Amino acid sequence: MDNTETRVEPIDAVDPTLPKIFQGKSIYAATFIGGPLAAAYMIAHNFKVFGDSAKARSIWISSILFTVLLFVVVFNLPANIKIPNVLFPLVYTGIAYGIMHYYQGKQIEAYLQKGGSLFNGWKIAGVALISLLITGGCVFAYVYFTDPVFTSSTKSYGTSENIIMYPKGTITEAEVDKIEQSLERTGVFVNSRTINVYLDKSNGNYEITFAMLENSWNEPQTIADFDTIRQEIQQDFPSAHIVIKMSSQESYDDVKKVLN
């Protein structure tokens, strides 16, 4: 790969009939702020101007697949793995710059030499902003439709407003109320503090999920206390099985331990 930065200014007068293009160094900020889709737009636009629509399509497909893969990796990272927030933007920004410079560097140079011109900063900022809004909207939609906090119904109880969240249409309010009575009887729900739990039902069995402090799901005494609570609740539901799940505080789906 040619690692020499392309820094070329047009020698001849600018030809206003030629479409504007993006230069390698302009991809830095746009991609860092707007994500891989911003890079795809800029690189694909250049390919179209250079008469290579096939590569433009390939860039879009590759960028979309890369973005999906990035979401999968980010949303499935274990909670105990701490990665600096800036790492991923630095990686995909570097990749985008490398692709543009390697595949388009000489074409950009030749295009500017014959009178082509570059988009200004406002255009680059617009690409970054629109890409950021699209990516942010996709992230919000993913979280909204997969996170139980957004997709569940809720009922609150007592003066401290203890909350039970449960999936819509899966569990009746009468069942939720009966679980609440058990939680109150066993001392989980009290009026001196607020407790939130997520209740689900699978094959006729009730699964109660508690969001826990970091690593508390590995403490023997905590495990013993919650197993005792599970057994006491079980007495109120002789025809169903009670399961208690311990999750991280980040998400009820991030289950760390199951007591059944």
N, C-alpha and C positions, 0 to 999 in steps of 0.2 A: 504494500500500500504506500502511495506517495504521501509522506507526512508533512509536506511543505504547504503552509497556509496560502490560499489564493487571495491575494490582495491586488486587485486590478481595477483601475479606473478607465473608463472609455477613452480611447485616444481620439477617435473621430467624434463629430457632433452626434448628439443623441438623435436617433431616428424615432419620432413619435408614433410611427406606424407599427413599430415592433412592440409586442406585449412585454410588460415588465416581469422580472423574475426575482427570485430570492437568492441571496448569496450565502455561502457557508457560514460566515460568522453571525448572520442574522438569526440562525436557527437556535442559538444558545438560549437566549431569554425566552423565546416563544415556546420551545419544547420544555424547558425547565418549569415554566408557569402553566402551560396548557396541556402538557403531557404528550404521549406518543401520537395522538390524533393531530396535534398541531404540526408535528414533524411530517406526518404523512401528507397533510395538505400541501405543505411547502415543497416537499420533494416531488410529489405527484404533479403539482402545477408546473414545475420546471420540466419534468419529463414530457408533459403535453406540449409545452412551448417548443421543446426540442424535437417534437414529432415522434415520440415513443410512447404511445398510449398503452401498449402492453405492459411496459414497466410501471407506468402510473397505476394501473389496476393491481399489479403485483404488490406495489408498495402499500396500497390501501388494504388489501387482504392481509398482508403480513402485519401491518400495524394493528388491525382489529384483533387478530389472533394473539398478538403480543400483549395487547391491553387486557384481553380476557384472561390470559395466563397470569399477568401481573395481579389482577384482582384475586384470582384463585390463590396465589401464593400469599398475598398480603392478608387476606381474610382467614387463611388457614394456618398461619404461623402460630406455633405454640406460645402460650402466654409467657412462658419463662424465657423465651428468646427475645432479647432486646436488640433491635436494630435501629440505628439513628434514622430519623425521619427523612433526612436529606440524602440518604444513600441511594434509594431507588431513582429519584429524579436525576441525580448525577450520572447514574449508570445509563438510563435510557437517553439522556441528553447527549452523552458521549457517543453512544451507538448511532444516534441520528446524525450527529455531525460527521462521524466517520463515513456513514453511507453516502451523505450528500457530497462530501469532499472526494471520496474515492470514485464514485460513479458519475459525478457531474462537474468536478473541479475544472477540467480542461474545457468542457462545453460552456461553462459559465464564463470562463476567460475569453473564449472565442466570441461568444455572444456579445459581451461588453465591448470587445474590440471593434465589432462591426456596427456599433451604435445602439445596442440594447441598453436598457436602464434597469435600476433596482427599485423595488418597492420601498417606500419610506417607513419610518418608525411607527406611524399611526396604523398602517396596514398590518405590520407585524404584531403590534399590540392587539389589534382586532382579532387576528387569527388566534392568538394566545387566549384571549378572553372567551371567544366562542367555543374553542376547544375545551377550556376549563369548565364552562357551563354544561356542555354536553357530557363530559366525563363525570362531573359532580352529580348531574341528574341521574346517570346510570348507577353511580354508587348509592345514591339515596334510594333509588328504586329497588336495588338489590337488598339493601338493609331493611327497607320497609316491608318487602314481601317475604323475607327470611327470618327476621328477628321477631320472636314471640312478643316482645314488648309492643310492637306496632300492630301485630295481626291479632291480638287477643282482646277479649272482653275483660272487664275488671269489675270487682265488687269490693267495697271497703266496709270494714266492721269496727265498731267501738269508737270511743272518743279519740283514740290515737290513730284511727283510720288505718288499721292493718288491711293489707290488700292481698286478694287472691286474683291472679291473672289466669285465664283459661281460654282455650281455643273456641272460637265461635262455632256453634252447631254441633260440637262434639260432646259437651257436658251440659247438663241442665242446671239451672240456678238452684234447684232443690238439692242436687248433688253437691254443688259448691257450698251451699249453706250447711249441709251435714258435715262436710270436711272442716268447715270453719268451726263448728261446734266441737269437733274433736281436737282441733288445734287450740281452742280456748280451754278445753278441759285438761289438756296435757301441759298447759302453761306456756305454750309457744306464743299464742296471741294474748297479750295483756294490754292494759291501758296505759302503762308507764313508758312504752316504747312502740315504735312503728316497725312492723315486720312485713316484708313483701315476699310472696312465694308464687311459683308458677305451678299450676295444676293441670295435668294431662291425663287422658284415659286411653289405655291400649289393651285390647282384648279383654275388656271388662275390668281391668286392674287400674288402680289409681297411682299415678306417679307425681310426687310432690318434690319440687326442686327448690333448694335454698341457695342463694348466692352467698358465697363464703369469702372470708378474708384470705389473703394469699397464704397458701400451704396449710391452712387450718384443717383441710380435709385429710391431712396425714397425721393429725394429732390423735393418739389413742383415746384420750378422754373425750374429745369431741365426737369421735366415731361411736364410742360407747353410749354417750348421751343421746345422740340422734337415733341410734338403734333402739334404745329404750323408748323413745318417742314413737318410733315406727311400730313397735310391738303394742304400745298402748292404743294407738289409733286403729291398729288392726282389730282390736277387740270390738270396735264399733262397726266393723265391716266384715262379718263372718263369711259372707259369700263372695268377697273380692279380696285381692291381694294388694297390700300397700307397699309401695316402693318409695324410698327416699333417695333423692339425688343431690349431690353437692356439686355446685358449679362455681366457676370463677365469677368475679363481680363484673367482668366485661360482658358476659353473655350467658344466658340460661342454657344455651346450646353447648357451651364449653364445659361439659360434665367431667368432673375429676374423680368422683367416687360414687358408687351405687350401693345402697343398702337394701337387700331384699331377703 
